[in-house]
């Protein structure tokens, strides 16, 4: 982003957010294989379970809890928890750009306005804003790269642990 408010910059930013969503969704869908492998169910059944759980947090909780069952070996547990931990590290940025509105000032400079209430000890914080600048673009690209790496590592774990593909 150059900060001059040109719509092509904003269009490019939205395309980057779309790429972030693609990387996120593609990586999150691999939890199906982890659910299948950890629970001993087939991929079709694991897909039904995955789709029945309607939030990322619920899906991640299930994978993490399954990995903590006594019958799961310590090495397998550590590996799965490391992968889910890496996914979770990317969640805040992904959520920021998916649960916000986009606004412009009089010069056309875009920014996000977070659409949630931060409940502090003695006050509420509403409408936190962040500029859509080169730093924001860099953060998103870094997250996309991280998600692609996590995706590759999950596929490697699926194969090495013998989980249903």
N, C-alpha and C positions, 0 to 999 in steps of 0.2 A: 504494500500500500504506500502510496506517495503522500497521502494526506491532503491532496488537492481536491478530493471529493468527486473525481471523475467516476461516472457510473461503471466504466469498464474495470476499474480497480475493485469496486464493490462486487461486481459480477464475478470477477476472479476470486475474490474472497469467498463468496457463496459456493463457488465450485470447489474450493479447498475444503470448506465445511462439509460439502457433500462427499468428498473423498474421505474425510475423517469418519463420517457416518458409515460409509461403505466398509472401511477398514475395521471399525468397531463391530458392526453387525456380522461381518464375515468371521471375525475372531470369536465373538460371543457364541456363534453357532457351533463352534468346535466344542463347547461345553457338552453338547449332545454326546460326543464320543467319550468324554471323561465320565459323564453320568453312566453311560452304558458299561464302560470298563470297570468302574469302581463298584457298581451295584450288581454286576453280573447279568444285566439284561441285554437284550438285542437292541440294535440301533433304532429299529422302528418303535419299540416301546419307549426307549429313552427320548425319542423325538416327541412322543405324546406327552411325556412328563415335562420336557423342556418347554413345549408350547403351552402347557397348562399353567406353568409358573409364569406370571405375566410381568415380572420385573427382573432386571439384571441382578439386583441384590438377592432375590429369592433363588435364582439359578446358581449364583456364586455360593450362597449359603449352603445349598444342597451339595454342590461339589465338595466344598470344604468339609462339611459334616460327614459325607461318605468317606472322604480320605482319612478321617479321624477314627473310623471304625477299627476295633482291635485287630481284625483280620487283615488289615492293610499294612504291609510292611513299612518300616520307618523310612527307608529310602524312597519308596513310591510316594508316601505321604509328603515328605519334604519336597519332592519334585512337583507334585500337584499344587501344594500350597504356595510354592515359589511362583508358579505360573499364574495362579489366581491373584496373588499379591501384585504381580506385574500388571495384570489387567486392571485391578483396582486403582493403581497409581495413575492410570490414564482416564479414569472415570470423571474426575472433577472437571477437567478441561472439556471433555466431550459434553458433559452436562451443562457447562457454562454456555456453550454455543447452541445447544438444543433447547434450552429452557430460558430463553431470553427474547427480548424484542430488539430490533435494530432501529436506531434513531440517528438523525442527522442534525447538526447545528445549522446556523444561518449560512455558513460557508460551505455546507455540504459534507463536513467531516463526519464519517460514520463512527458509531460507538454502540456497544451493547448495553442494555439495561437488564440486569438480572431480575427475573420474575419469581422471587421468593422472599420470604421474611426471615431475617436473621434475628432470632430472639436472644438478646443479651441479658445480663443480670438486671439492669435497670432501664433498658430502652429497647426499642425495635429499630432495626436497620432495614430499610426498604429501598429498592431501586439502585443498588450498587452499579456504577457505570465503569466501563473499560473501553479505551479507544481501540479502534481497529487499525492498528499501525503495523509497521514492519516487525515489531516484537511479537505481536499477536500472530502474524503470519508464520513467523519462525517457530513459535510455540506449537501451532497446529501441525506444521510440517514435521517437527520433532515427534509429536504424538503419533502421527501417521507412520513414520518410520519405526517407532517403537512397537506399534500394533502389528505391523508386518513382520517384525522380528519375533514377537510373541507368537504370532500365527505359525511361523515356521517351527518354532520350538515346541509348540503344542503338537503339531503333526509329528515331529520327531518322537515326542514322548508317547503318543498314541501307538506308533509303530513299535517302538522299543518295549513298551509295556504290554503289547499284544491286545490292545483295546480294539473293539469293533470299528472298522473303517467304513 
